[in-house]
Amino acid sequence: MSRRTKTIIYTIAAILTLAGIAEATYLTVLSLTGETAVCGGSSDCFKVLGSKYSRVGSIPLAGFGLIAYFSAFSFATFAAFGSTRAGKLFAILVGLMFIVTLWLLVVQAFLLHAFCRYCLFSAALIFMLTAIVVLLPSPDYGQSD
């Protein structure tokens, strides 16, 4: 795969993470201020975002998502500029985000019996980022930055 193609793919990944950053910021701020999300009249959304699974201690799960999306954005940006190490870290982080997303989908489906639109949007972003990681050739682990 050419360097230019990799740059384009990592740029697309960075743009996708910006959508995740925006959503996670919105949900984190709402959670920390005690506001409720605009869910278009869906009670499922309120059920998910207000559940015990939406926080780790006093920290909203969306806050962790914000950190993960920002890190993924940073790694994708550096990888777009040719950093092999950033490409490796991007792949590892997206893999972890994918596993957490699968777990959260299980929680929504089987424990809460409700789905949040914001959560499903985030899951779609993570699935697209995972597809990007899968489609990119494996980084050369012998090469250094």
Secondary structure, 3 states (H helix, E strand, C coil): CCHHHHHHHHHHHHHHHHHHHHHHHHHHHHHHHCCCCCCCCCHHHHHHHCCHHHEECCEEHHHHHHHHHHHHHHHHHHHHCCCHHHHHHHHHHHHHHHHHHHHHHHHHHHHHCCCCHHHHHHHHHHHHHHHHHHHCCCCCCCCCC
